[in-house]
Amino acid sequence: MVTGFGKVDGRRVALYAQDFTVLGGSFSEVQSHKVCKIMELAQESGIPVLGLLDSGGARIQEACVRWRPMASCLCGMSWLRA
């Protein structure tokens, strides 16, 4: 997971991007914390968030434990809406 800030057409944005070359883009607990953190920083700065998703889907080894971080990020997105 790569997170950071950049500009799109001169407007500052926050972004996160999955990397398929690392475990097929699996979404781990650590990665979910990175996404939540960039969302919080974007909200504090009043800038939009862009997400680039590139994943082969959930791995069976991850089971339901790995879906919890994704759910917390998705819930966090609801307060980011303008």
Residue frames as a rotation matrix with the C-alpha (Angstrom) as fourth column:
MET 1
0.585 0.811 0.000 0.00
0.811 -0.585 0.000 0.00
0.000 0.000 -1.000 0.00
VAL 2
-0.652 -0.722 0.232 1.37
0.730 -0.680 -0.065 3.35
0.204 0.127 0.971 -1.04
THR 3
0.530 0.796 -0.291 -0.09
0.840 -0.540 0.052 6.51
-0.116 -0.272 -0.955 0.47
GLY 4
-0.606 -0.767 -0.210 0.72
0.736 -0.641 0.219 10.14
-0.302 -0.022 0.953 -0.09
PHE 5
0.348 0.635 -0.690 -0.28
0.247 -0.772 -0.586 13.54
-0.904 0.034 -0.426 -1.36
GLY 6
-0.629 -0.525 0.574 -0.17
0.704 -0.072 0.706 14.98
-0.329 0.848 0.415 -4.85
LYS 7
-0.411 0.496 -0.765 -1.94
-0.380 -0.856 -0.351 17.31
-0.829 0.146 0.540 -7.25
VAL 8
-0.380 0.411 0.829 -4.55
0.853 0.502 0.142 16.69
-0.358 0.761 -0.541 -9.92
ASP 9
0.152 0.363 0.919 -5.14
0.764 -0.633 0.123 19.63
0.627 0.684 -0.373 -12.25
GLY 10
-0.440 -0.485 0.755 -3.43
-0.032 -0.832 -0.554 21.83
0.897 -0.268 0.351 -9.67
ARG 11
0.439 0.661 0.608 -5.69
-0.706 -0.165 0.689 20.71
0.556 -0.732 0.395 -6.81
ARG 12
-0.626 -0.702 0.341 -4.08
-0.747 0.415 -0.519 19.01
0.223 -0.579 -0.784 -3.81
VAL 13
0.550 0.764 -0.338 -5.32
-0.617 0.644 0.452 15.44
0.563 -0.040 0.826 -3.16
ALA 14
-0.213 -0.511 0.833 -4.54
-0.829 0.545 0.123 12.56
-0.517 -0.665 -0.539 -0.82
LEU 15
0.402 0.383 -0.832 -4.26
-0.802 0.585 -0.119 9.11
0.441 0.715 0.542 -2.31
TYR 16
-0.081 -0.426 0.901 -3.70
-0.618 0.731 0.290 5.47
-0.782 -0.533 -0.323 -1.56
ALA 17
0.319 0.107 -0.942 -2.84
-0.901 0.342 -0.267 2.72
0.293 0.934 0.205 -4.00
GLN 18
0.693 -0.081 0.716 -2.68
-0.244 0.908 0.339 -1.04
-0.678 -0.410 0.610 -3.66
ASP 19
-0.122 -0.802 -0.585 0.30
-0.981 0.008 0.194 -2.78
-0.151 0.598 -0.787 -5.22
PHE 20
0.819 0.549 -0.169 -0.65
-0.573 0.801 -0.176 -6.04
0.038 0.241 0.970 -6.93
THR 21
0.257 -0.803 -0.538 3.00
-0.292 0.467 -0.835 -7.10
0.921 0.371 -0.115 -7.06
VAL 22
-0.783 -0.439 0.441 3.00
-0.536 0.118 -0.836 -7.42
0.315 -0.891 -0.327 -3.24
LEU 23
-0.870 0.402 0.286 0.93
0.127 0.743 -0.657 -10.48
-0.477 -0.535 -0.697 -2.25
GLY 24
-0.586 0.649 0.485 -1.54
0.760 0.235 0.606 -9.83
0.280 0.724 -0.631 -5.04
GLY 25
-0.568 0.338 0.750 -2.65
-0.175 -0.941 0.291 -6.52
0.804 0.034 0.593 -3.54
SER 26
-0.044 0.561 -0.827 -3.97
0.778 0.538 0.323 -8.15
0.626 -0.629 -0.460 -0.37
PHE 27
0.115 0.225 0.967 -5.42
-0.317 -0.915 0.251 -5.71
0.941 -0.336 -0.034 2.16
SER 28
-0.282 -0.322 -0.904 -3.81
0.676 0.602 -0.425 -6.33
0.681 -0.731 0.048 5.55
GLU 29
0.585 0.486 -0.649 -4.46
0.811 -0.353 0.467 -4.76
-0.002 -0.800 -0.601 8.94
VAL 30
-0.241 -0.769 -0.592 -1.34
0.617 -0.592 0.518 -2.60
-0.749 -0.240 0.617 8.65
GLN 31
-0.843 -0.051 0.535 -2.41
0.506 -0.413 0.757 -1.40
0.182 0.909 0.374 5.21
SER 32
0.169 0.977 0.128 -5.89
0.786 -0.213 0.580 -0.55
0.594 0.003 -0.804 6.48
HIS 33
0.395 -0.099 -0.913 -4.33
0.746 -0.546 0.382 1.65
-0.537 -0.832 -0.142 9.17
LYS 34
-0.720 -0.690 -0.070 -2.35
0.481 -0.570 0.666 3.47
-0.500 0.446 0.743 6.47
VAL 35
-0.542 0.603 0.585 -5.53
0.585 -0.229 0.778 4.06
0.603 0.764 -0.229 4.46
CYS 36
0.490 0.756 -0.434 -7.44
0.836 -0.266 0.480 5.26
0.248 -0.598 -0.762 7.53
LYS 37
-0.004 -0.591 -0.807 -4.59
0.685 -0.589 0.428 7.61
-0.728 -0.551 0.407 8.44
ILE 38
-0.906 -0.330 0.265 -4.44
0.413 -0.552 0.724 9.19
-0.093 0.766 0.636 4.97
MET 39
-0.120 0.943 0.311 -8.23
0.690 -0.145 0.709 9.62
0.713 0.300 -0.634 5.10
GLU 40
0.493 0.253 -0.832 -7.98
0.840 -0.388 0.380 11.37
-0.226 -0.886 -0.404 8.46
LEU 41
-0.456 -0.760 -0.463 -5.22
0.530 -0.650 0.545 13.67
-0.715 0.003 0.700 7.18
ALA 42
-0.780 0.236 0.579 -7.27
0.504 -0.311 0.806 14.47
0.371 0.921 0.123 4.08
GLN 43
0.281 0.954 -0.109 -10.31
0.816 -0.177 0.550 15.29
0.505 -0.244 -0.828 6.16
GLU 44
0.287 -0.271 -0.919 -8.26
0.735 -0.552 0.393 17.58
-0.614 -0.788 0.041 8.41
SER 45
-0.718 -0.661 -0.221 -6.82
0.320 -0.594 0.738 19.32
-0.619 0.459 0.638 5.34
GLY 46
0.175 0.894 -0.412 -10.16
-0.201 -0.377 -0.904 19.53
-0.964 0.241 0.113 3.53
ILE 47
-0.407 -0.377 -0.832 -8.89
-0.888 -0.050 0.457 17.73
-0.214 0.925 -0.314 0.43
PRO 48
0.654 0.701 -0.285 -10.35
-0.753 0.641 -0.152 14.82
0.077 0.314 0.946 -1.56
VAL 49
-0.149 -0.627 0.765 -9.09
-0.532 0.703 0.473 11.23
-0.834 -0.336 -0.438 -1.31
LEU 50
0.349 0.174 -0.921 -8.32
-0.899 0.340 -0.276 9.07
0.265 0.924 0.275 -4.33
GLY 51
0.131 -0.282 0.950 -8.05
-0.499 0.810 0.309 5.29
-0.857 -0.514 -0.035 -4.03
LEU 52
0.048 -0.196 -0.979 -6.40
-0.951 0.290 -0.104 3.12
0.305 0.937 -0.172 -6.67
LEU 53
0.304 0.193 0.933 -7.41
-0.643 0.764 0.052 -0.47
-0.703 -0.616 0.357 -6.12
ASP 54
0.171 -0.330 -0.928 -5.51
-0.826 0.466 -0.318 -3.34
0.537 0.821 -0.192 -7.72
SER 55
-0.375 -0.206 0.904 -6.14
-0.801 0.563 -0.204 -6.64
-0.467 -0.800 -0.376 -6.00
GLY 56
-0.762 0.083 -0.642 -6.69
-0.336 0.797 0.502 -10.26
0.553 0.598 -0.580 -6.88
GLY 57
0.364 0.931 -0.024 -9.33
-0.351 0.161 0.922 -10.40
0.863 -0.327 0.386 -4.15
ALA 58
0.399 -0.149 0.905 -9.27
-0.913 0.030 0.408 -11.85
-0.088 -0.988 -0.124 -0.67
ARG 59
-0.452 -0.587 -0.671 -7.03
-0.544 0.778 -0.314 -14.79
0.707 0.224 -0.671 -0.01
ILE 60
0.496 0.688 -0.530 -8.57
-0.035 0.626 0.779 -17.76
0.867 -0.368 0.334 1.77
GLN 61
-0.222 -0.681 -0.698 -5.69
0.764 0.323 -0.559 -17.64
0.606 -0.657 0.449 4.27
GLU 62
-0.832 -0.132 0.539 -6.86
-0.098 -0.921 -0.377 -14.23
0.546 -0.366 0.753 5.43
ALA 63
-0.461 0.745 -0.482 -10.31
0.854 0.520 -0.012 -15.42
0.241 -0.417 -0.876 6.49
CYS 64
0.517 0.819 0.249 -12.75
0.687 -0.571 0.450 -13.04
0.510 -0.061 -0.858 8.16
VAL 65
0.323 -0.459 -0.828 -10.08
0.753 -0.405 0.518 -11.46
-0.573 -0.791 0.215 10.37
ARG 66
-0.710 -0.693 0.124 -8.74
0.604 -0.509 0.614 -9.56
-0.362 0.511 0.780 7.36
TRP 67
-0.220 0.702 0.677 -12.15
0.733 -0.339 0.590 -8.17
0.644 0.626 -0.440 6.40
ARG 68
0.444 0.389 -0.807 -12.45
0.871 -0.398 0.287 -6.22
-0.210 -0.831 -0.516 9.67
PRO 69
-0.423 -0.649 -0.632 -9.84
0.457 -0.755 0.470 -3.60
-0.782 -0.090 0.616 8.68
MET 70
-0.869 0.158 0.469 -11.52
0.417 -0.280 0.865 -3.08
0.268 0.947 0.177 5.31
ALA 71
0.129 0.988 -0.090 -14.87
0.855 -0.065 0.514 -2.57
0.502 -0.143 -0.853 7.04
SER 72
0.233 -0.073 -0.970 -13.41
0.758 -0.611 0.229 0.03
-0.609 -0.788 -0.087 9.40
CYS 73
-0.816 -0.553 -0.171 -11.98
0.300 -0.656 0.692 1.96
-0.495 0.514 0.701 6.44
LEU 74
-0.620 0.651 0.438 -15.26
0.538 -0.054 0.841 1.84
0.571 0.757 -0.317 4.56
CYS 75
0.379 0.739 -0.557 -17.11
0.920 -0.237 0.312 3.09
0.098 -0.631 -0.770 7.63
GLY 76
-0.166 -0.554 -0.816 -14.58
0.588 -0.720 0.369 5.87
-0.792 -0.419 0.445 7.93
MET 77
-0.862 -0.164 0.480 -15.28
0.505 -0.378 0.776 6.94
0.054 0.911 0.408 4.37
SER 78
0.061 0.987 0.147 -18.86
0.927 -0.111 0.358 7.86
0.370 0.115 -0.922 5.25
TRP 79
0.563 0.147 -0.813 -17.74
0.596 -0.754 0.276 10.87
-0.572 -0.640 -0.512 7.30
LEU 80
-0.552 -0.821 -0.148 -15.48
0.429 -0.431 0.794 12.05
-0.715 0.375 0.590 4.47
ARG 81
-0.242 0.521 0.818 -18.37
0.955 -0.020 0.295 12.75
0.170 0.853 -0.493 2.12
ALA 82
-0.985 -0.170 0.020 -19.01
0.168 -0.982 -0.083 16.39
0.034 -0.079 0.996 1.45
